[in-house]
Amino acid sequence: MKSIFKLHFLFIAQYYFSFSLFSSCFLEKKHGCIHNLSPIKTAKKTKHQWYDFQFQTAPCKVGRVVGFNTSIHPCIQLYQDSKTPVLLKDVIIKEDESDWLFNQQSTAYPCANSDISFQYEEPAKPETNYQPIRSTDATTGQVPTIKPNQRVNVSGTLSLRDKKPKEVMLKSTQKSSYVTEDCILEDDTGAIVFHIWSTLIDQVQTNKSCKFTNLTVKYYQRSTSSVHHH
């Protein structure tokens, strides 16, 4: 009897969970205009291809749509360029009206101007608070007092230590590059460890005075500082 009760309760719980999960999303169709379509991108972890765009459904109502149906991307681009009103069908919309999902089952069709209740108008693009990182002049003795990831300009005498460049894989691009590690840059105030990447390796010589600009300060093992050129 207990086992039957447990199985019955488990079935109800699973059914309730599945129903709750499904009822939080809706398949809908929406009329509107497409703006700011992105190129097709590839997710770093899953390698899935995706894109996004803004979809205007009212004079002051614009939402974000994330698309995974890449085959229809050229059509969406055409609708945007021609300023054609569009019907999005079978888009997944959550109850909280966050980003809409345009998956493999979703479709987009051109529609008449009379199907929308507003005139086509380019929405303002989202503002960004990006500020370029400025580099500051510093001596090698001042570098250890500078916070990580700050940019500096440093002058001194460079020692390459006769080390051969090492091949490394860059995480940002998944391409190989070369770096000469643990070089020394010194002046009258002290010395710092300096890593030189491939774009600069052939341009510097050991025991020569150099001025390096736009360097990034890094810390290892909490106490060891190094500087990377860009």
N, C-alpha and C positions, 0 to 999 in steps of 0.2 A: 504494500500500500504506500509506504514511504517513497519507494523508488518511482512509482507511478506519479505521485504528487510532485516529486522533484523534476521528472521529465516534463510534466505538464507545466510547471512553473517556468522551467527553462525555455520551453517553447513560447510561452506568453512573453517572457522577457526579450527573447530574440526577435519575436514579431514586433513588439513595441519599439524596440531599438531601431529595427529596420524601417518601420513606418515613420518614426520620428525623424530619422535621417533623411528619408525620401521627402517627407512633407516640408522640410526646411528649404527645399529648392523647387523651382517651378520651370516648366518649359513654356516659353511665351513667344509671341511674335511682336515686333516693335517697328514702327515707322519712324524714319528720321534721316539724318545726314551724317556722313562720315568725315572726320577731320583727323589730321596728324597721324596718319597710318605709318607705322614703323616698318623697317625692313624685316625680313625673316631672320630670327635669331636662333641660336642653339644653346640650350641649357648646359652648363659646364658639367654637372653631375650626371644627369639622366640622358644627355645628348638629344633630348626631344626638341623639335623645332617649334617655334611659337612666334607670335607678333602681337601687337596691341594697337588700338586706335580709340579715338574719342567718338562717341555716338550721341548726337544731339536730338532730343525728342521733344523739346519745347524751347521757346526763346531763351530761357535762362536755365535750362536743365541739360547738362552734359555729363555722361557717364563713361567709364572706361570699360572697354571690351577686350578680353584676352582671347586670342584665337589660336587654335591648334589645327584647323583645316587649311593647310598650306596650299592646297591645290586651287583654292578660290582667292588666294591673295592677289593675283593679277586683276581679277574682276573688281575686287574692293578698291584697288588702286585706280582703276578706270572710273569707278563711280565717284571716287573722291575728286579726281582731276576734272571730271566733267560736271561736278556739282550736282549729280543726279540723286534725288531722294531714293531711299532704299528701304525695303522690307527685310528685316532680319527675322528668320523663322527658326523655331526650336532652339533659341538661345536659352542657356541655363541662368536663371536669376534667383539669387538667394533672398530670403526673407528680409535680411538687413540691407538689401539693395547695394551690396558692395560690388566688386568687379563682376561683370557678366562673363560667362564662358561661352565661346563660340567653338564647339567641338566638331568632330567628323560628321555628325548628324545634322549640324546646323547649316543653313543655307542663306543666301542673300539674293534678292531679286530687285531690279529697278522698279520704281512705282511712279505714279503721277504726282505732279506738284500739289494737286488737290488733296492728296492723301496726308499731307502734313499741314499743320495749322500755323506755320511761321515761315518767314523768308529765310533762305540760305544766308548764313552770316558766319564768317570765320570767328571762332571763339578765341579769346586771348590765351596764349600759351602760358603754361605754369611758370611762375617766376622761380629762379634758382638763387640760392644764397651763396653760390660758389665764389670764393675769394681766392685768387692765386696766392700760393705760398711764397713769401718774400724771403730772400736769403740775406743774412747779415754778415758783416766782416768780423772775423775773430782770429785770435792767435791760437796756436796749438795748445797753449796752456789754458785757454778759456774753453776749449771744446768739451772737456769732461764736466763742465758746469752747465752745459746747454742741454735742454730737454730732448728726449728721443724724437726722431722724425722732423726735427727742425732743420732748416737749410742754412748753410754757412758758406762763406768765402774765406779760404785759408791760403797763405803763402808760406813757402819753406823749401828746404832741400830734400829731395826725394831719394830714398834708397829702395831699390827693387829687390835686394837680397838674392839676386840670381835665381829667382823662382820662375819655373815655367808656368804659363797660363793653364788653368784647369778648366775642362769642359763641364758645364752645368746645364741643367734643364730649367728654363724659366717657367714658373707656374702660370704667369699671366698670359703667355702666348703659346706654351707647350712647345717652344722651339729651343734649340741648343744655343749656348753662347759661351764665351770664355771670360775668365776672371783671373787676375793676378792678385792673390790674397796676401795679407800681412806685410804690405809695403810700409815703410816708415816715412812720415813727413815731419820734419823738425825745424824749429826756429829757436830764437834766443829764450823763449819762454817754456819750451818743453818739446814733446813729440807725441804723435798720434799714430795709431794703426790705420792703414789706408788700403782699401780694396779698389782695384782699377779694372773696369770692364772693357770688353773687346773694342768698343769704338774709340778708346783712348790709348790702348796698350802700345800701339805702334807710334804714338805721337810723343811719348815721354822717354827720357833717358835717366839712368841712375846717376846720383850725385850731381844733379842739376837743379838750379833754383826754378821753382814753378809756382804759378798761382792758379788755384782751382776754385771755380765758382759753382754755386748751386749744388753743394754737397749735402747729403743726408746723414744725420748723426744716428748711429745705432748703438745699442748696449747689449753685451753678452755676459752671462754669468754674473749679472748685477753690478760688476765692477769694471769690466773691460769695455772700453768704448772704441768704436771704429767709425770710419767715415766712408760712405759710398758715393762715387761720382755717378752722374746721369748721362 
